[in-house]
Amino acid sequence: MSEQFSSEVHDNGVAEVVLRHPPVNALNNAGWHAMAAAIEALGERPEVRVIVIRAEGRGFCAGVDIKELAANQGLIVSVNAGNYATFRAVHRNKVPVIAAVHGFVLGGGIGICGAADFVIAADDASFGLPEVDRGAMGGAAHLQRMFGIQKTRYLFYTGEMIGAAEALALGAVERVVPREALRATAMEIAARIAAKSPAMIRIAREALGGIEDGNLEDKYRWEQGFTLQAYMSPDSAETRQAFVEKRGATF
């Protein structure tokens, strides 16, 4: 088990995956690959009926470790693969997956939410995809699964954040609750699902996946090809270096 997250299976069949990588739950290359394997393995266990993904700390997930990439740009292919594997493990899991989020939900955090069956948000949650400002691409397919096409494009181009209340109004999250009630709410909903026939829920999970429009993984893979193209631009390197040095980027 990676030190960047933990997992536990409760007696009622609800599994928790908890991100624990301060200060902002930005997972490194090894962390993304390990989490993908852990989530997929949970879905294969017969005693697991529902998975809840949540986090401890200031926010849910700030995506990838930009500092690691700035220090070793050659990791981008492996990081991309780890992101893809994690989001696929969530989206194609054999059991329902609930994302319970608070604080900032950025980059890879959007990927997890967009891949999940639905999202429970704390009232302090805010969602954003600052990929353009980090010299990368990717995640818009998952953001678009939560929001409409034009809202997704607005958020992607501007890098602006959207709060929990507006996300609820737009249908991107199932419900908004006080921060202190987030885990209890997600676990209560998960327990209601876990109490149903595990065979019927697994069949339903596969059936619902098959009626979605398009292929989420293929869409994300298309985007990732443009991440590699973006990384060939000097502007991409400047955005990451500016982020590490905590200054504005110069183009």
Backbone hydrogen bonds in HBPLUS format (Angstrom, degrees):
<---DONOR---> <-ACCEPTOR-->    atom                        ^
c    i                          cat <-CA-CA->   ^        H-A-AA   ^      H-
h    n   atom  resd res      DA  || num        DHA   H-A  angle D-A-AA Bond
n    s   type  num  typ     dist DA aas  dist angle  dist       angle   num
A0005-PHE N   A0002-SER O   3.47 MM   3  5.91 172.5  2.48 110.8 112.9     1
A0020-ARG N   A0004-GLN O   2.85 MM  16  5.19 168.3  1.87 128.8 131.3     2
A0006-SER N   A0018-VAL O   2.87 MM  12  5.23 147.9  1.97 137.5 147.9     3
A0018-VAL N   A0006-SER O   2.81 MM  12  5.23 163.4  1.84 150.3 156.1     4
A0008-GLU N   A0016-GLU O   2.94 MM   8  5.30 145.3  2.06 145.0 154.5     5
A0016-GLU N   A0008-GLU O   2.77 MM   8  5.30 161.7  1.80 159.9 165.4     6
A0010-HIS N   A0014-VAL O   2.91 MM   4  5.45 176.9  1.91 149.7 150.2     7
A0013-GLY N   A0010-HIS O   3.03 MM   3  5.57 162.8  2.06 122.0 124.2     8
A0049-ARG N   A0013-GLY O   2.74 MM  36  5.06 177.7  1.74 143.1 143.0     9
A0050-VAL N   A0013-GLY O   3.43 MM  37  6.65 154.7  2.50 144.0 141.3    10
A0015-ALA N   A0050-VAL O   2.84 MM  35  6.18 171.6  1.84 159.9 162.0    11
A0052-VAL N   A0015-ALA O   2.75 MM  37  6.11 162.4  1.78 165.3 171.2    12
A0017-VAL N   A0052-VAL O   2.84 MM  35  6.21 159.2  1.88 161.7 165.0    13
A0054-ARG N   A0017-VAL O   2.95 MM  37  6.37 161.0  1.99 164.2 170.4    14
A0019-LEU N   A0054-ARG O   2.93 MM  35  6.39 161.8  1.96 145.1 146.1    15
A0056-GLU N   A0019-LEU O   3.03 MM  37  6.24 160.3  2.07 170.6 168.5    16
A0025-ASN N   A0021-HIS O   2.77 MM   4  4.49 135.0  1.97 139.4 144.2    17
A0027-LEU N   A0063-GLY O   3.01 MM  36  6.47 122.8  2.35 177.8 163.8    18
A0065-ASP N   A0027-LEU O   3.01 MM  38  5.55 122.2  2.36 143.2 137.4    19
A0031-GLY N   A0028-ASN O   3.03 MM   3  5.13 114.7  2.48  98.4 114.7    20
A0032-TRP N   A0028-ASN O   3.07 MM   4  6.42 155.6  2.13 162.8 168.0    21
A0033-HIS N   A0029-ASN O   3.36 MM   4  6.65 166.3  2.38 152.3 155.4    22
A0034-ALA N   A0030-ALA O   2.95 MM   4  6.11 159.3  1.99 149.7 156.0    23
A0035-MET N   A0031-GLY O   2.93 MM   4  6.07 156.9  1.98 147.3 153.3    24
A0036-ALA N   A0032-TRP O   3.06 MM   4  6.21 159.1  2.10 146.8 152.2    25
A0037-ALA N   A0033-HIS O   3.16 MM   4  6.41 163.9  2.19 148.1 151.6    26
A0038-ALA N   A0034-ALA O   2.99 MM   4  6.20 155.3  2.06 146.4 153.5    27
A0039-ILE N   A0035-MET O   2.93 MM   4  6.09 167.2  1.95 157.3 159.2    28
A0040-GLU N   A0036-ALA O   3.06 MM   4  6.19 166.3  2.08 151.1 155.3    29
A0041-ALA N   A0037-ALA O   2.97 MM   4  6.03 156.8  2.02 143.1 149.9    30
A0042-LEU N   A0038-ALA O   3.01 MM   4  6.21 149.7  2.10 144.5 152.2    31
A0043-GLY N   A0039-ILE O   3.29 MM   4  6.58 157.4  2.35 147.3 151.7    32
A0044-GLU N   A0041-ALA O   3.13 MM   3  5.15 138.1  2.31  97.2 109.1    33
A0045-ARG N   A0042-LEU O   3.09 MM   3  5.34 150.6  2.18 105.8 114.6    34
A0048-VAL N   A0045-ARG O   3.08 MM   3  5.57 157.4  2.13 115.8 122.7    35
A0051-ILE N   A0096-PRO O   2.96 MM  45  6.33 160.1  2.00 157.9 164.3    36
A0098-ILE N   A0051-ILE O   2.80 MM  47  6.21 163.4  1.83 162.4 167.5    37
A0053-ILE N   A0098-ILE O   2.81 MM  45  6.21 164.6  1.83 165.6 170.8    38
A0100-ALA N   A0053-ILE O   2.86 MM  47  6.07 170.7  1.87 161.1 162.3    39
A0060-PHE N   A0102-HIS O   2.90 MM  42  5.43 127.2  2.19 168.7 156.0    40
A0060-PHE N   A0104-PHE O   3.08 MM  44  5.93 126.2  2.38 137.0 151.3    41
A0061-CYS N   A0104-PHE O   3.42 MM  43  6.63 156.5  2.48 148.5 154.7    42
A0106-LEU N   A0061-CYS O   2.90 MM  45  6.07 177.8  1.90 172.2 171.5    43
A0068-GLU N   A0065-ASP O   3.14 MM   3  5.42 123.3  2.48 102.0 115.2    44
A0069-LEU N   A0065-ASP O   3.24 MM   4  6.64 156.2  2.30 149.0 155.4    45
A0070-ALA N   A0066-ILE O   2.81 MM   4  6.06 151.4  1.89 149.4 158.1    46
A0071-ALA N   A0067-LYS O   3.05 MM   4  6.20 145.1  2.17 140.7 149.0    47
A0072-ASN N   A0068-GLU O   3.01 MM   4  6.20 135.0  2.22 138.4 150.8    48
A0075-LEU N   A0072-ASN O   3.10 MM   3  5.95 170.9  2.11 125.0 127.4    49
A0076-ILE N   A0073-GLN O   3.23 MM   3  5.96 171.8  2.24 123.5 124.9    50
A0078-SER N   A0075-LEU O   3.03 MM   3  5.39 114.3  2.47 108.4 123.8    51
A0079-VAL N   A0075-LEU O   2.86 MM   4  6.05 164.7  1.89 164.7 169.9    52
A0080-ASN N   A0076-ILE O   2.87 MM   4  5.96 163.1  1.90 147.6 152.6    53
A0081-ALA N   A0077-VAL O   3.04 MM   4  6.27 153.0  2.12 139.8 147.2    54
A0082-GLY N   A0078-SER O   2.89 MM   4  6.19 150.3  1.98 146.3 154.6    55
A0083-ASN N   A0079-VAL O   2.88 MM   4  6.19 159.2  1.92 157.6 162.6    56
A0084-TYR N   A0080-ASN O   2.92 MM   4  6.14 170.8  1.93 153.3 156.0    57
A0085-ALA N   A0081-ALA O   2.91 MM   4  6.05 162.0  1.94 146.4 151.6    58
A0086-THR N   A0082-GLY O   2.99 MM   4  6.12 154.2  2.06 144.0 150.7    59
A0087-PHE N   A0083-ASN O   2.96 MM   4  6.19 175.3  1.96 165.2 165.1    60
A0088-ARG N   A0084-TYR O   2.93 MM   4  6.01 156.9  1.98 148.6 155.8    61
A0089-ALA N   A0085-ALA O   2.91 MM   4  5.97 152.5  1.98 139.9 147.6    62
A0090-VAL N   A0086-THR O   3.08 MM   4  6.39 144.9  2.20 146.5 155.5    63
A0091-HIS N   A0087-PHE O   2.87 MM   4  6.06 177.9  1.87 154.9 155.6    64
A0092-ARG N   A0088-ARG O   2.73 MM   4  5.53 165.2  1.75 151.9 156.3    65
A0093-ASN N   A0090-VAL O   3.42 MM   3  5.32 166.4  2.44 103.5 105.6    66
A0117-ASP N   A0097-VAL O   2.88 MM  20  5.51 153.1  1.95 149.7 158.7    67
A0099-ALA N   A0118-PHE O   3.15 MM  19  6.52 167.6  2.17 156.9 160.1    68
A0120-ILE N   A0099-ALA O   2.84 MM  21  6.23 162.6  1.87 162.5 168.6    69
A0101-VAL N   A0120-ILE O   2.91 MM  19  6.40 153.0  1.98 162.0 168.2    70
A0122-ALA N   A0101-VAL O   2.86 MM  21  6.22 154.8  1.92 162.4 170.9    71
A0126-SER N   A0103-GLY O   2.81 MM  23  6.01 146.1  1.93 152.9 148.1    72
A0105-VAL N   A0126-SER O   2.82 MM  21  5.96 137.5  2.00 165.7 174.5    73
A0128-GLY N   A0105-VAL O   3.02 MM  23  6.36 153.3  2.09 164.6 162.1    74
A0109-GLY N   A0106-LEU O   2.66 MM   3  4.98 150.7  1.74 150.2 140.8    75
A0110-ILE N   A0107-GLY O   2.93 MM   3  5.34 128.7  2.20 108.0 120.6    76
A0111-GLY N   A0107-GLY O   3.16 MM   4  6.62 149.8  2.26 141.9 150.9    77
A0112-ILE N   A0108-GLY O   3.02 MM   4  6.33 152.0  2.10 146.5 152.0    78
A0113-CYS N   A0109-GLY O   3.08 MM   4  6.32 165.5  2.10 145.5 149.4    79
A0114-GLY N   A0110-ILE O   2.75 MM   4  5.85 168.7  1.76 158.6 162.1    80
A0115-ALA N   A0111-GLY O   3.06 MM   4  6.05 132.8  2.29 134.7 145.8    81
A0116-ALA N   A0112-ILE O   3.04 MM   4  6.14 130.2  2.29 141.6 154.2    82
A0116-ALA N   A0113-CYS O   3.21 MM   3  5.16 135.9  2.42  95.7 107.5    83
A0174-GLU N   A0119-VAL O   2.76 MM  55  5.61 155.9  1.81 153.9 162.2    84
A0121-ALA N   A0175-ARG O   3.03 MM  54  6.32 175.7  2.03 167.6 167.0    85
A0177-VAL N   A0121-ALA O   2.94 MM  56  6.42 153.7  2.01 154.3 163.0    86
A0125-ALA N   A0122-ALA O   3.03 MM   3  5.41 166.0  2.05 119.1 120.8    87
A0123-ASP N   A0177-VAL O   2.81 MM  54  5.64 126.4  2.10 151.7 155.1    88
A0164-ALA N   A0125-ALA O   3.03 MM  39  5.29 119.5  2.41 166.5 152.6    89
A0127-PHE N   A0162-ILE O   2.80 MM  35  5.15 163.9  1.82 146.4 149.0    90
A0162-ILE N   A0127-PHE O   2.81 MM  35  5.15 147.5  1.91 140.1 151.1    91
A0133-ASP N   A0130-PRO O   3.12 MM   3  5.37 121.4  2.48 102.1 116.0    92
A0134-ARG N   A0131-GLU O   2.91 MM   3  4.97 153.9  1.98 103.9 112.4    93
A0136-ALA N   A0131-GLU O   2.99 MM   5  5.05 174.4  1.99 144.7 143.0    94
A0135-GLY N   A0132-VAL O   3.36 MM   3  5.30 166.6  2.38 102.0 104.6    95
A0142-HIS N   A0139-GLY O   3.14 MM   3  5.30 123.2  2.48  98.8 112.2    96
A0143-LEU N   A0139-GLY O   2.91 MM   4  6.21 156.0  1.97 150.7 158.5    97
A0144-GLN N   A0140-ALA O   2.76 MM   4  5.81 155.4  1.82 147.2 153.7    98
A0145-ARG N   A0141-ALA O   3.20 MM   4  6.35 128.3  2.48 127.0 139.0    99
A0145-ARG N   A0142-HIS O   3.20 MM   3  5.04 132.2  2.45  90.3 103.0   100
A0146-MET N   A0143-LEU O   3.01 MM   3  5.25 142.9  2.16 101.5 112.5   101
A0147-PHE N   A0143-LEU O   2.83 MM   4  6.09 162.5  1.86 155.2 160.8   102
A0152-THR N   A0148-GLY O   2.94 MM   4  6.03 156.4  2.00 149.1 156.4   103
A0153-ARG N   A0149-ILE O   2.99 MM   4  6.29 157.1  2.04 150.2 156.2   104
A0154-TYR N   A0150-GLN O   2.97 MM   4  6.17 157.1  2.03 146.3 152.5   105
A0155-LEU N   A0151-LYS O   2.95 MM   4  6.16 168.8  1.97 153.6 156.1   106
A0156-PHE N   A0152-THR O   2.83 MM   4  5.98 154.8  1.90 149.3 157.2   107
A0157-TYR N   A0153-ARG O   2.93 MM   4  5.97 170.1  1.94 150.7 153.3   108
A0158-THR N   A0154-TYR O   3.04 MM   4  6.04 165.8  2.06 150.1 154.6   109
A0159-GLY N   A0155-LEU O   2.85 MM   4  5.36 144.6  1.97 133.7 143.1   110
A0167-ALA N   A0163-GLY O   2.97 MM   4  6.16 157.0  2.03 149.9 157.4   111
A0168-LEU N   A0164-ALA O   2.88 MM   4  6.08 150.0  1.97 148.1 155.5   112
A0169-ALA N   A0165-ALA O   3.05 MM   4  6.34 156.9  2.11 143.5 149.7   113
A0170-LEU N   A0166-GLU O   2.96 MM   4  6.18 143.3  2.10 146.8 156.4   114
A0172-ALA N   A0167-ALA O   2.84 MM   5  5.12 147.6  1.95 163.7 158.6   115
A0171-GLY N   A0168-LEU O   3.05 MM   3  5.08 158.4  2.09 103.8 110.5   116
A0181-ALA N   A0178-PRO O   2.84 MM   3  5.34 150.8  1.92 116.4 126.1   117
A0182-LEU N   A0179-ARG O   3.21 MM   3  5.34 167.7  2.23 109.8 113.4   118
A0185-THR N   A0181-ALA O   2.94 MM   4  5.96 158.0  1.99 153.5 159.6   119
A0186-ALA N   A0182-LEU O   3.02 MM   4  6.24 171.8  2.02 159.8 161.6   120
A0187-MET N   A0183-ARG O   2.87 MM   4  6.00 163.1  1.90 156.2 161.4   121
A0188-GLU N   A0184-ALA O   2.91 MM   4  5.99 147.1  2.02 140.8 149.7   122
A0189-ILE N   A0185-THR O   3.05 MM   4  6.31 163.6  2.07 153.9 157.3   123
A0190-ALA N   A0186-ALA O   2.93 MM   4  6.09 160.6  1.97 146.1 152.4   124
A0191-ALA N   A0187-MET O   2.86 MM   4  5.97 149.9  1.95 139.7 147.7   125
A0192-ARG N   A0188-GLU O   3.09 MM   4  6.37 149.3  2.19 143.6 150.9   126
A0193-ILE N   A0189-ILE O   3.16 MM   4  6.53 153.8  2.23 148.8 155.2   127
A0194-ALA N   A0190-ALA O   2.81 MM   4  6.03 159.0  1.85 150.2 157.2   128
A0195-ALA N   A0191-ALA O   2.99 MM   4  6.08 131.0  2.23 140.7 151.3   129
A0196-LYS N   A0193-ILE O   3.10 MM   3  5.59 160.2  2.14 113.0 119.2   130
A0201-ILE N   A0197-SER O   3.03 MM   4  6.27 161.6  2.06 156.8 161.9   131
A0202-ARG N   A0198-PRO O   3.05 MM   4  6.13 157.4  2.10 142.4 148.3   132
A0203-ILE N   A0199-ALA O   3.01 MM   4  6.21 154.5  2.08 145.4 152.7   133
A0204-ALA N   A0200-MET O   2.82 MM   4  6.00 158.4  1.86 146.2 153.0   134
A0205-ARG N   A0201-ILE O   2.83 MM   4  6.01 153.7  1.90 145.5 152.5   135
A0206-GLU N   A0202-ARG O   3.17 MM   4  6.41 160.1  2.22 144.2 148.0   136
A0207-ALA N   A0203-ILE O   2.89 MM   4  6.11 161.6  1.93 152.3 158.3   137
A0208-LEU N   A0204-ALA O   2.83 MM   4  5.94 169.3  1.84 157.6 159.5   138
A0209-GLY N   A0205-ARG O   3.14 MM   4  6.23 150.6  2.23 138.7 146.7   139
A0210-GLY N   A0206-GLU O   3.20 MM   4  6.41 140.4  2.37 140.8 150.4   140
A0210-GLY N   A0207-ALA O   3.12 MM   3  5.24 128.5  2.39  97.1 110.4   141
A0211-ILE N   A0208-LEU O   3.32 MM   3  5.46 152.1  2.41 101.1 108.7   142
A0219-LYS N   A0215-ASN O   2.99 MM   4  6.26 160.2  2.03 157.5 163.5   143
A0220-TYR N   A0216-LEU O   2.97 MM   4  6.20 159.7  2.01 149.5 154.8   144
A0221-ARG N   A0217-GLU O   2.90 MM   4  6.06 154.7  1.96 145.8 153.2   145
A0222-TRP N   A0218-ASP O   2.99 MM   4  6.20 152.7  2.07 145.6 152.4   146
A0223-GLU N   A0219-LYS O   3.14 MM   4  6.49 158.0  2.19 146.1 151.2   147
A0224-GLN N   A0220-TYR O   2.92 MM   4  6.23 155.4  1.98 149.3 156.5   148
A0225-GLY N   A0221-ARG O   3.24 MM   4  6.57 140.6  2.41 144.4 152.7   149
A0225-GLY N   A0222-TRP O   3.24 MM   3  5.48 134.0  2.46 101.1 112.4   150
A0226-PHE N   A0223-GLU O   2.86 MM   3  5.38 135.4  2.06 111.2 123.3   151
A0227-THR N   A0224-GLN O   3.03 MM   3  4.93 134.2  2.24  93.8 107.1   152
A0228-LEU N   A0224-GLN O   3.37 MM   4  6.81 152.1  2.46 149.6 153.6   153
A0229-GLN N   A0225-GLY O   3.34 MM   4  6.66 152.4  2.42 134.6 142.0   154
A0230-ALA N   A0226-PHE O   2.79 MM   4  5.95 155.0  1.85 141.9 148.9   155
A0231-TYR N   A0227-THR O   2.92 MM   4  6.16 150.9  2.00 147.7 155.2   156
A0232-MET N   A0229-GLN O   3.15 MM   3  5.42 149.1  2.24 103.9 113.0   157
A0233-SER N   A0230-ALA O   2.97 MM   3  5.50 162.7  2.00 116.4 122.2   158
A0236-SER N   A0233-SER O   3.06 MM   3  5.44 135.3  2.27 106.9 117.5   159
A0238-GLU N   A0234-PRO O   3.05 MM   4  6.29 155.8  2.11 148.5 155.4   160
A0239-THR N   A0235-ASP O   3.00 MM   4  6.26 151.9  2.08 147.0 153.4   161
A0240-ARG N   A0236-SER O   3.27 MM   4  6.60 160.5  2.31 151.3 155.3   162
A0241-GLN N   A0237-ALA O   2.99 MM   4  6.15 161.8  2.02 150.5 156.1   163
A0242-ALA N   A0238-GLU O   2.87 MM   4  5.93 156.9  1.93 147.2 153.7   164
A0243-PHE N   A0239-THR O   3.05 MM   4  6.21 148.5  2.15 138.0 146.5   165
A0244-VAL N   A0240-ARG O   2.99 MM   4  6.28 161.7  2.02 151.0 154.9   166
A0245-GLU N   A0241-GLN O   2.91 MM   4  6.09 156.3  1.97 147.4 154.2   167
A0246-LYS N   A0242-ALA O   2.85 MM   4  5.76 105.4  2.41 134.0 150.4   168
A0247-ARG N   A0242-ALA O   2.96 MM   5  5.09 165.0  1.99 143.7 148.5   169
A0246-LYS N   A0243-PHE O   3.19 MM   3  4.97 153.8  2.27  96.8 104.5   170
